[in-house]
Amino acid sequence: MKIKKGINYTMVFAGALLLFTASFLEYPEIGLGSGFILLMAGVYRISLRTGDALRAHSDNSSDESI
């Protein structure tokens, strides 16, 4: 599980890095596009993991209140 978390944050970092350095590439449009795709994919995957953890926590807390 820790490896997947690291991959998600690496995707976000690589995407942001590509967005900031795209003007130095030969084809900046490709750098901007791939950077945006990596950034959004990483953020989406991180949000899925956070949602699962919050959902699991709310399921456990609702069972304890009975």
N, C-alpha and C positions, 0 to 999 in steps of 0.2 A: 504494500500500500504506500510506503514512503517513496518508492521509486516512481510511482504514478504521480504523486504530488510534486516531486521534483521535476518531472517532465512537463507538467502543466505550467509551473512557474518558469521553466526554461523557455517554453513556447511564448509566454508573455514577454519575457525579457528579450528574446530574439526578435519578436515582432516589433517591439518598441525600438530596438536598435536599428532594424532595417528601415523603419519609418524615418528615423532621424538621419540616417546616413544614405538614404536613397539618392540624394542629389549628387553624390560622388560616384555613382555607378554609371556605366555606359548607357543603360536604359533605365532611367529613374522610375518610369511607370511600372516596370516589372518589380522593382524594389518596393515601391509603395503598395502595390497590390498584394504581393506576397507577405509584406510586413503586416498589413492590415488583416489579412486572413489568419496569419499566425497569432496575432494579438487577440483577435476575437475568438478564435478557437480555444486558446488558452484560458481566457476569461470565462467562456462558456463552460469549459470542463471544470474549472475551479468552482463556479457557481453550482454546478450539479453536485459536486462532492459536499459543498457546504449545505445544500438543501437536504441531502440524504442524512447528514449528521444532525441537522436541526429536527428533521422529521422523526428520526430514531429517538432523539432526546425527548420530544414531545409525546411520543408513544409511551416511553418508559415513565414519564412523569404522570401521565393520565392514569396508568395502571396503579400507581402507588396511592392515588387519592381515593380509591374505592375502599 
